[in-house]
Every structure is written in structure tokens, then in C-alpha cells.
């Protein structure tokens, strides 16, 4: 009798390990969004900065070439 009770309880415990628990489970989803970004303005700013740095570098290299040729 005790052996049957032991096997029955082991069977219940082992099957409970594979049964998903559905009660008390709370699932919530929340939407999150980032504020709209004006990528065109940012791109224009980066482009202008790159042009300025390139012009400065070209001027620096031209000055260096002129100084070495003298």
C-alpha cells in the first residue's frame, strides 16, 4: 500500500514538472517609442562639419607643399 502511494505521488510530482502553470501568470506588454528624430538636419550638420574639416586639411596640405617647394 505504501509503495503504491509512493509511486502515485512520484508520478504526480514528475508530471507536474512538465505541465505549464497558467494560473497567477501576469503578462503585460508596454509600448515604448523614441521621439521623432530629424535625421535630415543631423545629416546636414555632419556633412557640413566634414566639408569644413576636409577644406581645412586641403589648405594645410597645400601650405605644406608650398613650404617644402621653396
C-alpha positions in Angstrom: 0.0 0.0 0.0 2.8 2.4 0.9 4.7 1.5 -2.2 1.6 2.3 -4.4 1.2 5.6 -2.6 4.9 6.4 -3.1 4.7 5.6 -6.9 1.4 7.6 -7.2 3.0 10.7 -5.6 6.1 10.4 -7.7 4.0 10.1 -10.8 2.1 13.3 -9.8 5.3 15.2 -9.0 7.0 14.2 -12.2 4.1 15.1 -14.4 3.7 18.5 -12.7 7.2 19.3 -13.7 6.1 19.2 -17.4 2.7 20.8 -17.1 2.8 24.6 -17.7 1.3 26.7 -15.0 -1.4 29.1 -16.3 -2.8 30.5 -13.1 -1.3 33.5 -11.5 0.7 34.4 -14.5 0.5 38.0 -15.5 1.6 39.1 -18.9 1.9 42.7 -19.7 3.2 44.4 -22.8 4.0 48.1 -22.9 4.7 50.1 -26.0 7.7 52.3 -26.0 8.7 54.7 -28.6 11.5 57.0 -29.2 10.9 60.7 -30.0 11.0 61.5 -33.7 14.5 62.5 -34.9 15.1 64.8 -37.7 17.8 62.8 -39.4 18.0 65.2 -42.4 19.1 68.1 -40.1 21.6 65.8 -38.3 23.0 64.6 -41.6 23.3 68.1 -43.0 25.2 69.2 -39.8 27.6 66.2 -40.1 28.1 66.8 -43.8 28.9 70.5 -43.2 31.3 69.6 -40.5 33.0 67.0 -42.8 33.3 69.5 -45.6 34.9 72.1 -43.2 37.4 69.6 -41.9 38.2 68.5 -45.5 38.7 72.0 -46.6 41.0 72.7 -43.6 43.0 69.6 -44.4 43.4 70.5 -48.1 44.5 74.0 -47.1 47.0 72.5 -44.6 48.4 70.2 -47.2 48.7 72.9 -49.8 50.5 75.1 -47.4 52.8 72.3 -46.6 53.6 71.6 -50.2 54.3 75.3 -50.9 56.6 75.5 -47.9 58.5 72.5 -49.0 58.9 73.7 -52.6 60.5 76.9 -51.5 
